[in-house]
Amino acid sequence: MGLDNNAVVEATKENFDELVGSGLVLVDVWAESCRPCVALAPHMASIAETNPDLTVVKLDASKARRVCMSLQVRGLPTILLFRDGQEVARISESSLVADQVDAWLATALAQPETKEA
């Protein structure tokens, strides 16, 4: 598939499982109507550029409702971290800002790989 790991990849209900299936994947669940989500978009692109080992994926909640339900996403923005297809961490807060995302991600990435979700 040859994904460019320095770009944010658009996820759909059709390709979501494939995108999160291997490696470290950060999933930004967002919607156009969610102001904090839209405000975080440039920061998510920055995370993608500065973390070559991380694939950053955007999932539009309004276009992938069933995926969001299966992930038990209850509010936006929600950011999930997957390791080889398993969710290992999440943050969801209506007033989420870039500094919170950075602190959460640093902690989540520091977790040992054997952590059970």
N, C-alpha and C positions, 0 to 999 in steps of 0.2 A: 504494500500500500504506500510505503514511502512517505510517511508523515514528516513535515518539517517541524521539529520539536521546538523551534523558536517562535512559532506562530500559534495563536489560539485557534483551535479546531471547532467547527460548528457541529454539534451532535444532534442527531435526530432519533426518533424512536426506532428507525431501521438500523442505524449503525452504532447505537449506544453501547450494547454489550460487547461489540468488537473493539470499540475504542477503549473501554475500561478493562479489557480482558488480560492485558499483560503490562508489566512495568508499573511505574508510579504515575497515576493520573489524577489531576486536580479537576474536579467538576464544579463549574460555576452554574448553579441553577438560578435563572434570572427571568425577568419579563420586562417588556418595554414600559409597562405601567408602574414598575417598581423604581422609584427615584434612586434609592441607595444602590440598586443593582446597576443602573445606568452609570451612576457616578463611579462605581468600582471597575467598570469595563477597562479603562486605560491602565489601571493598576494590574488587572489580570494579565493584560498583554505584557506589562513590564515583568511580572513573575515568569511568564513564558520565556521571555528573552534572557533573563538572568539565571534560569534553572534548566540547563540543557538536559538533565536527567529526568525532568518532569514534563509530562504531556499535559497541557492545559486545554480543557474542553468546556465549551459553553453549551448549556442545554436550555432552550427557550421553553419555560414551563407551559406557556399557552399553546405550544405546538406539540407537546409531549406529555400530556396529562397522565396517561396510563403509566409511563415510566416514572413520573413524579409520585404517583400513588404507590407503585411497587417499592420505591425508595423511602416511602413514608415522609416525604417532604411536606411539612406543615405550614411553612411560611417562607417568605423571600426577604432578602437573599439567603440562600443556603449554599454552602460550599462543602463539598465532600472530597475526601482523599481516598483513592482506591489503590491497593497494592495487589497486582496480579488478579484482578477481578473481584477482590473482597474489599468492602468498605472498612477502613481502619480508623477514620476520624471524620467528624463533621462539626461545622459551626453554622448556626442559624440565628440571626438577630436582626430585627427590623431596622436598626440604626447602625448596621455594620459599617466600619470605616477601614481604610487601608492599613493603618497601624495595627488594628485588631487582627486583621487577616494575616499580616506578617508574623505577629507573635504566635498566633494559633498554628500557622504553618511550620514555623521553626520548631515548636514543641512536637507537632504531629510527625514531622520528618525525623525527629530525634528518637522516636519510639523504636524499639527493637522489631525486626522483621517477623518475629515469631508471635507477635501479639494476635490473639484471637479476637475477631470482631464480635 
